[in-house]
Amino acid sequence: MLPRAIATALQFPKLDAGDFTATKFHTAEEKTKFGNHLLRFIAEDFPATLWTKVFYNRLHLTFSNIAHYNMHGFWETWFETTVDQVTFLQNIARYPCWGDPAFTHSDVEKVIGVRVKNSGVIAWKQRILATERRSGDLTELARLKAIYEPAAESTVPAPPAALSTGAAQTDLFS
């Protein structure tokens, strides 16, 4: 879960349709709805409940994500793990927003990119990733130590003196 300050920085103020240009196929209101939904999706830490077909159909055509085959593959690529999420957020923040807003969603992409950069969400997710990696490394270290480090001194009692001195037995029955 993201800190409230980061979630708020991502989502507020809400995007306004007056700031976007309609395209031949999408109104400024539709662009706004998509942008607000994406920011909410990020702010709520990528919940599967917000991952809908309608949302996927727009998102896979923005930020150069067109190469993904279907919504399940898109999810697996970008949202399954913390490292995937960090990469997704970095791509949004670095995306150059090509195209004319009258023909693309570049105007919405630009605003979302600025919010992602300025909110602190990338740094937060990177700290979580570092913690996850450290935890995994320590678990692996413990596993390897159990295999390769010498065992502690034995706690088995020493044998009786007669056996340890190597006294010779002269006869089987004596």
Sequence and secondary structure as in RCSB ss.txt:
>XXXX:A:sequence
MLPRAIATALQFPKLDAGDFTATKFHTAEEKTKFGNHLLRFIAEDFPATLWTKVFYNRLHLTFSNIAHYNMHGFW
ETWFETTVDQVTFLQNIARYPCWGDPAFTHSDVEKVIGVRVKNSGVIAWKQRILATERRSGDLTELARLKAIYEP
AAESTVPAPPAALSTGAAQTDLFS
>XXXX:A:secstr
   HHHHHHHH S   GGGS   SS  HHHHHHHHHHHHHHHHTT  GGG  HHHHHHHTTSTT TT  SHHHHH
HHHTSSHHHHHHHHHHHHH    S TTTSSHHHHHHHHHHHHHHSHHHHHHHHHHHHHHHHHHHHHHHHHHHHS 
     S    HHHHTT     TT 
